[in-house]
Amino acid sequence: MTQQELADKLEVSRQTVHAIEKGKFNPSVKLAILISVVFQVPVEGIFTLEDQ
């Protein structure tokens, strides 16, 4: 899936997806949950706390 395809599904910009991938932007809880729904994995499977 391209960044643009994911952005379209999440209704955000491609730049937002890029920033999340590069660790330059932390998504809101709502956006994190939407990402987990798109990929059908738990949020914890995508995002972790830095100290863990």
C-alpha positions as CSV (number, residue, x, y, z in Angstrom):
1,M,0.0,0.0,0.0
2,T,1.4,3.4,-0.9
3,Q,1.5,6.3,1.5
4,Q,-1.2,8.0,-0.6
5,E,-3.5,5.0,-0.5
6,L,-3.1,4.8,3.3
7,A,-3.6,8.6,3.7
8,D,-6.8,8.4,1.6
9,K,-8.2,5.6,3.8
10,L,-7.3,7.6,7.0
11,E,-8.5,10.9,5.5
12,V,-5.2,12.6,6.2
13,S,-2.4,13.9,4.0
14,R,0.3,11.8,2.6
15,Q,2.8,14.0,4.5
16,T,1.1,13.0,7.8
17,V,1.6,9.3,6.9
18,H,5.2,10.0,6.0
19,A,5.9,11.9,9.3
20,I,4.4,9.1,11.3
21,E,6.6,6.5,9.5
22,K,9.7,8.6,10.1
23,G,8.8,9.1,13.8
24,K,8.5,12.8,13.4
25,F,4.8,12.9,14.4
26,N,2.8,11.0,17.0
27,P,-0.7,10.3,15.8
28,S,-3.7,11.0,18.0
29,V,-5.3,8.0,19.7
30,K,-8.1,8.1,17.1
31,L,-5.7,8.0,14.2
32,A,-3.6,5.2,15.8
33,I,-6.7,3.1,16.2
34,L,-7.8,3.8,12.6
35,I,-4.3,2.7,11.4
36,S,-4.6,-0.5,13.4
37,V,-8.1,-1.1,11.8
38,V,-6.7,-0.6,8.3
39,F,-3.9,-3.1,8.9
40,Q,-6.0,-5.4,11.1
41,V,-3.5,-5.6,13.9
42,P,-3.7,-4.3,17.5
43,V,-2.4,-0.8,18.1
44,E,0.4,-2.3,20.2
45,G,1.5,-4.2,17.1
46,I,2.2,-0.9,15.3
47,F,3.1,1.6,18.0
48,T,5.2,1.1,21.2
49,L,6.4,3.4,23.9
50,E,10.0,4.6,23.5
51,D,11.2,3.2,26.8
52,Q,9.9,-0.4,26.2
